[in-house]
């Protein structure tokens, strides 16, 4: 994705958890079996991990150019 683009993380989890986007200091609560959306703007370049808290799992790495 390119710097300046808007994007949405559309998350469905099998357990209650929090999902955190590193570098953006944003997190969203997710409930088991429910969808959670987090809208962001790619306002910086780099690679940023998106992960759950419990258990700590890497979900995706965002690459912003």
C-alpha positions as CSV (number, residue, x, y, z in Angstrom):
1,X,0.0,0.0,0.0
2,X,1.1,3.6,-0.6
3,X,1.5,6.3,2.0
4,X,-1.6,8.4,2.2
5,X,-4.0,5.6,1.4
6,X,-7.0,4.7,3.6
7,X,-7.4,1.1,4.6
8,X,-9.6,-1.1,6.7
9,X,-8.6,-4.0,8.8
10,X,-11.7,-6.4,8.9
11,X,-11.1,-8.9,11.6
12,X,-13.0,-12.0,12.7
13,X,-11.7,-14.0,15.7
14,X,-12.6,-17.3,17.3
15,X,-12.1,-15.8,20.8
16,X,-12.5,-12.5,22.6
17,X,-9.2,-10.6,22.2
18,X,-7.6,-7.3,21.4
19,X,-5.8,-6.7,18.1
20,X,-3.0,-4.1,18.0
21,X,-1.4,-2.3,15.1
22,X,2.2,-1.5,15.9
23,X,3.5,1.9,14.8
24,X,-0.1,3.4,14.7
25,X,-0.8,2.8,18.4
26,X,-4.3,1.6,17.6
27,X,-6.1,-1.4,18.9
28,X,-9.6,-2.8,18.6
29,X,-11.5,-5.2,20.8
30,X,-12.8,-8.3,19.0
31,X,-15.5,-10.6,20.2
32,X,-15.6,-14.3,19.4
33,X,-17.5,-14.9,16.1
34,X,-18.1,-11.2,15.5
35,X,-16.5,-8.9,13.0
36,X,-14.5,-5.8,14.1
37,X,-13.3,-3.1,11.7
38,X,-10.5,-0.6,12.2
39,X,-10.1,2.2,9.7
40,X,-6.7,3.8,9.3
41,X,-4.7,6.1,7.1
42,X,-1.2,4.9,6.0
43,X,0.4,8.2,7.1
44,X,3.9,6.8,7.4
45,X,6.1,4.3,5.5
46,X,7.6,1.1,6.8
47,X,6.6,-2.4,7.9
48,X,4.1,-2.7,10.8
49,X,2.9,-5.8,12.6
50,X,-0.7,-6.4,13.4
51,X,-1.1,-8.9,16.3
52,X,-3.4,-10.3,18.8
53,X,-2.8,-10.0,22.6
54,X,-4.0,-13.3,24.1
55,X,-2.4,-15.3,22.7
56,X,0.3,-13.1,21.2
57,X,0.0,-14.0,17.5
58,X,1.2,-12.2,14.4
59,X,-1.7,-11.7,12.1
60,X,-0.3,-9.7,9.2
61,X,2.6,-7.3,8.4
62,X,1.6,-4.1,6.7
63,X,4.1,-2.8,4.1
64,X,3.6,0.9,3.4
65,X,5.7,2.6,0.7
